[in-house]
Amino acid sequence: MSVPLRQQIRVGGYVVKQKLRGNKRYPLVLMLEPLFRCNLACPGCGKIDYPEPILNRRLSVQECIDAAEECGAPVVSIPGGEPLIHKEMDTIVNELLKRKFYVYLCTNALLLRKKLHLFTPSPYLTFSIHLDGLKEDHDRAVDQKGVFDTAVAAIKEARDKGFRVNVNATLFNNAEAPKVAEFMDYVSTLGVEGVTVSPGYAYERAPDQEHFLNREQTKNLFRDLFRLGKGKKWGFSQSSLFLDFLAGNQEYYCTPWSNPTRNIFGWQRPCYLLNEGYAKSYKELMEETEWASYGTGNYEKCANCMVHCGYEGTAVEDAIRNPLKALWVRMRGVKTEGPMAPEIPLENQRRAEYAFEKLVSEFDAAEKAKKANGQGGSPSAQGAAAAKAAGNGVDAEREARQVG
């Protein structure tokens, strides 16, 4: 595992403190999503399929800070959309760093070299750069040529300037273990701190519905990959037990509350990947969400999910309870032979419900009501014109389309 020791100690101490307080549900990572707008349209992504008025919304700096402090998780991951489109992203990051949050700014890196001067290297800041394979595979995954070369150039420049850099890789059912191993070998030469790797979640709004992995495919792929990685010094920014889970050696249930999401609508239920409504506060999210209705075995949409934002928290909890098991896996490596752990039965899962159109319609109705009442709303609920006036709208979109 390539997470710095200081961060491991901080997170471990935080978990122990939660246990001593008797908290059964607590956050490890806040998924802070200040905007949905992106400058790529990846076929496997379902995060950007919103009408223009919604894509033009932004969380304000204060809303972002309030969310981090309200949640209290030691780590803040900033995904999107593309966070660097947000004109105040440097201020958001700097304010979080002042408060000693560990910040992972997720980016496709198209704007990173242009924006790098706005940030200062810090042990609390990591740029998590999206790469889904080597040049041909990555450019196909993001549906745009030249993105891989741009991202690699940004990684090198960020490293040269002293920034912590992580690579975030998503794998689909067209991934082949030898090619992924070649990718891992290459990434190891870039000087990054590690790779966060995960199977893609089957977003219902993703344009490409044919290439998501099921759980059996995921386990076999990762067993093949880890078998090829024996003896190599690949760095993963994940716990040893989560990697063991990906290879089918742990029977884990999802803990979606470990990575709560705050975005322009509010606190998303139940997790970063699945949007089925919103809570007005973090407290409401934790106390009033019907958690037992979600997760593999409980809900059809969760059937094939093995993504880190749902299961890394489970693995960390297991490591705290069973440190010798976690150490043993870390020392000997992930098991790649023999029987796998029992799979979660699916026969009692409830059928999928589809809330997207309803949520968008409710949002639209609320905005029309505000306009009728002469209300502008909060920064996260202002229209495209207000976003542009704040420097976050149309001008940002023009800039976002620039590659490099």
C-alpha positions in Angstrom: 0.0 0.0 0.0 1.4 3.4 -1.0 -0.5 5.7 1.3 2.0 7.8 3.3 2.5 6.5 6.9 1.4 9.8 8.4 -2.0 9.6 6.7 -2.4 5.9 7.6 -1.8 6.8 11.3 -4.2 9.7 11.1 -7.0 7.6 9.6 -6.3 4.6 11.9 -6.5 6.8 14.9 -9.7 8.4 13.6 -11.3 4.9 13.2 -10.2 3.8 16.7 -11.7 7.0 18.1 -15.0 6.3 16.3 -15.0 2.7 17.7 -14.4 4.0 21.3 -17.3 6.4 20.9 -19.5 3.4 19.9 -20.2 4.8 16.4 -21.3 2.1 14.0 -21.5 4.3 11.0 -18.9 6.9 10.3 -17.3 8.5 7.2 -13.7 7.8 6.1 -13.7 9.9 2.9 -16.0 12.8 1.9 -16.8 12.7 -1.8 -17.0 16.4 -2.5 -18.5 17.0 -5.9 -18.6 20.8 -6.6 -19.9 20.5 -10.1 -21.1 17.9 -12.7 -19.6 19.7 -15.7 -16.8 17.9 -17.5 -14.6 18.5 -20.5 -14.7 14.8 -21.6 -17.7 12.6 -22.3 -16.4 9.1 -21.4 -18.8 6.3 -22.6 -18.6 4.5 -19.3 -19.5 7.5 -17.2 -23.0 8.3 -16.0 -22.1 11.4 -13.9 -22.6 14.1 -16.5 -26.0 13.3 -18.0 -27.8 16.4 -16.8 -29.5 19.3 -18.5 -27.4 22.4 -19.1 -28.8 24.4 -16.2 -27.7 21.7 -13.8 -24.3 21.4 -15.5 -23.8 25.1 -15.0 -24.2 24.9 -11.2 -21.3 25.1 -8.7 -20.9 24.6 -5.0 -19.5 27.8 -3.4 -16.2 27.8 -1.5 -18.1 28.2 1.8 -20.5 25.3 0.9 -17.5 23.0 0.3 -15.8 24.0 3.6 -19.1 23.6 5.5 -19.6 20.1 4.0 -16.1 19.0 5.0 -16.5 20.3 8.6 -20.0 18.9 8.9 -18.9 15.5 7.8 -15.6 15.4 9.6 -14.0 12.7 7.6 -10.2 13.0 7.6 -9.9 12.6 3.8 -11.7 14.7 1.2 -11.8 13.5 -2.4 -12.9 16.0 -5.0 -14.3 14.3 -8.1 -16.7 15.7 -10.7 -17.2 16.4 -13.5 -13.8 18.0 -13.9 -13.0 19.9 -10.7 -10.4 22.2 -12.4 -13.2 23.8 -14.4 -14.4 25.4 -11.1 -12.8 28.9 -11.1 -12.4 28.8 -7.3 -11.0 25.3 -7.0 -7.6 26.5 -5.7 -9.4 28.4 -2.9 -11.5 25.4 -2.0 -8.4 23.2 -1.9 -6.3 25.7 0.1 -9.1 26.2 2.7 -9.3 22.5 3.2 -5.6 22.2 3.5 -5.6 24.9 6.2 -7.9 22.7 8.2 -5.6 19.7 7.8 -7.9 17.6 5.6 -6.1 15.2 3.3 -7.3 16.3 -0.2 -7.4 14.2 -3.3 -8.2 16.3 -6.3 -9.4 14.0 -9.1 -8.7 15.3 -12.6 -8.4 14.1 -16.1 -5.4 16.4 -16.3 -6.4 18.3 -19.4 -6.3 21.6 -17.5 -3.7 20.6 -14.8 -0.6 22.1 -16.3 -2.4 25.4 -17.0 -3.7 25.5 -13.4 -0.7 24.0 -11.5 0.7 27.4 -10.5 -2.4 28.0 -8.4 -1.5 25.2 -6.0 1.4 24.6 -3.6 2.9 21.2 -2.8 1.7 19.8 0.5 1.8 16.4 2.2 -2.0 16.9 2.5 -2.6 17.4 -1.2 -2.6 14.7 -3.9 -3.5 15.1 -7.5 -5.4 11.9 -8.5 -5.0 11.7 -12.3 -7.4 9.5 -14.3 -5.7 6.9 -16.5 -7.6 3.8 -17.7 -4.6 2.1 -19.4 -1.9 2.8 -21.8 -2.3 5.3 -24.7 -4.6 3.4 -27.0 -6.8 2.0 -24.2 -7.1 5.3 -22.3 -7.9 7.5 -25.3 -10.5 5.0 -26.3 -12.0 4.9 -22.8 -12.3 8.7 -22.7 -13.3 8.9 -26.4 -10.7 11.5 -27.3 -7.3 11.2 -28.8 -4.3 12.8 -27.2 -5.6 12.7 -23.6 -3.2 10.1 -22.4 -0.1 12.1 -23.6 -1.5 15.2 -22.0 -2.1 13.4 -18.7 1.3 11.9 -18.6 2.9 15.3 -19.3 0.9 16.7 -16.5 2.0 13.9 -14.1 5.6 14.5 -14.9 5.4 18.3 -14.5 3.5 17.9 -11.2 6.1 15.5 -9.9 8.9 17.7 -11.0 7.4 20.6 -9.0 7.1 18.5 -5.8 3.4 17.5 -5.8 2.1 14.2 -4.6 0.5 12.4 -7.6 -1.7 9.3 -7.6 -3.2 7.5 -10.7 -6.9 6.5 -10.7 -7.7 3.6 -13.1 -11.1 2.1 -13.9 -11.3 -1.3 -15.5 -14.0 -2.7 -17.7 -14.7 -6.1 -19.2 -12.5 -5.4 -22.2 -9.5 -5.2 -19.9 -6.9 -7.9 -20.3 -4.7 -8.8 -17.4 -1.4 -8.7 -19.5 -2.2 -5.2 -20.8 -3.2 -4.0 -17.3 0.1 -5.4 -16.0 2.0 -3.6 -18.7 0.1 -0.4 -17.7 1.1 -1.0 -14.0 4.8 -1.4 -15.1 4.7 1.8 -17.0 3.0 3.8 -14.2 5.7 2.6 -11.9 8.2 4.5 -13.9 6.4 7.8 -13.5 7.2 8.4 -9.9 3.6 8.4 -8.7 2.8 7.4 -5.2 0.4 4.6 -6.2 -2.6 3.5 -8.3 -6.2 3.4 -7.2 -7.7 0.7 -9.3 -11.4 -0.4 -9.4 -13.9 -2.1 -11.6 -16.3 0.4 -13.3 -19.7 0.8 -11.7 -22.6 0.1 -14.1 -24.1 3.6 -14.2 -27.6 3.5 -15.6 -27.0 6.7 -17.5 -23.7 5.7 -19.1 -23.8 5.7 -22.9 -21.9 2.3 -23.0 -23.8 -0.4 -21.1 -21.9 -3.3 -22.7 -18.5 -3.2 -21.0 -19.2 -3.3 -17.2 -17.7 -6.2 -15.3 -19.8 -8.6 -13.3 -18.4 -9.8 -9.9 -17.1 -13.1 -11.3 -15.3 -11.3 -14.1 -13.9 -8.8 -11.7 -12.5 -11.5 -9.4 -10.9 -13.5 -12.2 -9.4 -10.3 -13.8 -7.8 -9.3 -10.6 -6.5 -12.7 -9.8 -4.9 -12.8 -13.2 -3.5 -9.4 -12.7 -2.0 -10.0 -9.2 -0.6 -13.3 -10.5 1.3 -11.4 -13.1 2.4 -8.8 -10.5 4.1 -11.3 -8.2 7.5 -10.0 -7.3 6.9 -6.6 -8.9 6.9 -3.4 -6.9 3.6 -2.1 -8.0 2.2 0.5 -5.6 -1.5 0.6 -4.9 -3.2 3.4 -2.9 -5.6 0.9 -1.4 -5.6 -1.4 1.6 -4.3 -4.9 1.3 -7.7 -6.4 2.3 -9.6 -4.4 -0.4 -7.2 -5.8 -3.0 -7.7 -9.2 -1.6 -11.5 -8.6 -1.8 -11.1 -7.7 -5.6 -9.5 -11.1 -6.1 -12.4 -12.9 -4.5 -10.8 -13.8 -1.2 -13.0 -11.8 1.2 -16.7 -11.8 1.6 -17.5 -8.2 2.2 -20.7 -6.2 2.4 -20.8 -2.6 1.2 -20.6 0.3 3.7 -21.8 3.2 1.6 -21.8 5.6 4.6 -18.0 5.4 4.7 -17.8 7.6 1.6 -20.7 10.1 1.8 -21.3 12.5 -1.1 -22.0 16.2 -1.1 -22.8 17.8 -4.4 -24.9 20.7 -5.9 -28.2 19.0 -4.9 -27.3 18.2 -1.3 -26.1 15.0 0.4 -26.7 12.2 -2.1 -28.4 9.0 -1.1 -27.1 6.4 -0.7 -23.5 6.8 -2.2 -21.3 8.4 -4.8 -22.3 5.9 -7.4 -26.0 5.7 -6.9 -28.3 8.7 -6.9 -31.7 8.0 -5.4 -32.4 11.2 -3.6 -30.9 13.8 -1.3 -30.7 14.8 2.4 -30.5 18.4 3.5 -27.7 17.7 6.0 -25.1 15.1 6.7 -26.9 14.2 9.9 -30.1 13.6 8.0 -28.2 11.5 5.5 -26.7 9.2 8.2 -29.8 8.9 10.4 -32.6 8.7 7.9 -31.2 6.8 4.9 -32.5 3.2 4.7 -29.1 1.7 4.5 -30.4 -1.9 4.6 -32.2 -1.2 1.3 -28.8 -0.9 -0.6 -25.8 -3.0 -1.3 -25.1 -6.3 -3.1 -27.8 -8.8 -2.2 -30.2 -6.0 -1.2 -30.7 -4.0 -4.4 -30.5 -4.9 -8.1 -28.4 -1.8 -9.0 -25.8 -2.9 -6.5 -25.6 -6.5 -7.7 -22.2 -6.3 -9.5 -20.6 -3.5 -7.6 -17.1 -4.0 -6.1 -16.0 -0.4 -6.2 -13.6 1.0 -3.6 -15.9 3.9 -2.5 -18.3 1.2 -1.2 -15.9 -1.5 -0.1 -12.7 0.1 0.9 -14.4 1.3 4.1 -15.4 -2.3 4.8 -11.8 -3.5 4.3 -10.4 -0.8 6.6 -12.9 -1.8 9.3 -11.9 -5.4 8.9 -8.2 -4.4 9.1 -8.8 -2.6 12.4 -10.6 -5.6 13.8 -8.1 -8.1 12.4 -4.7 -6.4 12.1 -2.8 -9.7 11.8 -5.0 -10.8 8.9 -4.3 -7.5 7.1 -0.6 -7.7 7.8 -0.5 -11.3 6.6 -2.1 -10.4 3.2 0.2 -7.4 2.9 3.3 -9.5 3.6 2.4 -12.6 1.4 0.5 -10.7 -1.3 -3.0 -11.4 -2.6 -4.0 -15.0 -3.0 -4.4 -15.9 -6.7 -5.1 -19.6 -6.5 -7.7 -21.8 -4.7 -11.4 -21.4 -3.9 -12.9 -18.0 -3.6 -14.9 -16.7 -0.7 -18.7 -17.4 -1.0 -20.6 -14.9 -3.1 -23.5 -12.9 -1.7 -26.8 -14.4 -2.8 -29.0 -12.2 -4.9 -32.4 -13.9 -4.8 -33.8 -11.5 -2.2 -32.6 -8.3 -3.7 -35.3 -5.7 -4.5 -35.9 -4.6 -8.0 -34.2 -1.4 -9.4 -36.1 1.9 -9.1 -35.3 4.7 -11.5 -35.3 8.1 -9.9 -33.3 10.3 -12.3 -36.1 11.9 -14.2 -38.1 12.5 -11.0 -35.1 14.2 -9.3 -34.4 16.4 -12.3 -38.0 17.3 -12.6 -38.2 18.2 -8.9 -35.1 20.3 -9.3 -36.6 22.2 -12.3 -39.8 22.8 -10.5 -38.0 24.2 -7.4 -36.0 26.5 -9.6 -39.1 27.8 -11.4 -40.7 28.4 -8.0 -37.7 30.4 -6.8 -37.8 32.6 -10.0 -41.5 33.1 -9.5 -40.9 34.3 -6.0 -38.0 36.5 -7.0 -35.4 34.3 -5.2 -31.9 33.7 -6.5 -31.1 30.9 -4.1 -27.7 29.9 -2.7 -24.5 29.9 -4.9 -25.1 26.2 -5.6 -28.7 26.9 -6.8 -28.1 29.9 -9.1 -28.7 29.8 -12.8 -26.3 29.8 -15.7 -26.2 33.6 -15.9 -25.2 33.9 -12.2 -22.6 31.2 -12.7 -21.1 33.0 -15.5 -21.0 36.3 -13.5 -19.1 34.4 -10.8 -16.6 33.2 -13.4 -17.8 29.7 -13.3 -20.1 29.3 -16.3 -19.7 29.8 -20.1 -16.1 31.1 -19.9 -15.1 28.0 -17.9 -16.6 25.8 -20.6 -14.6 27.5 -23.3 -11.5 27.0 -21.3 -12.3 23.5 -20.4 -12.4 22.4 -24.1 -8.7 23.3 -24.4 -6.5 20.2 -24.3 -3.2 20.8 -22.4 
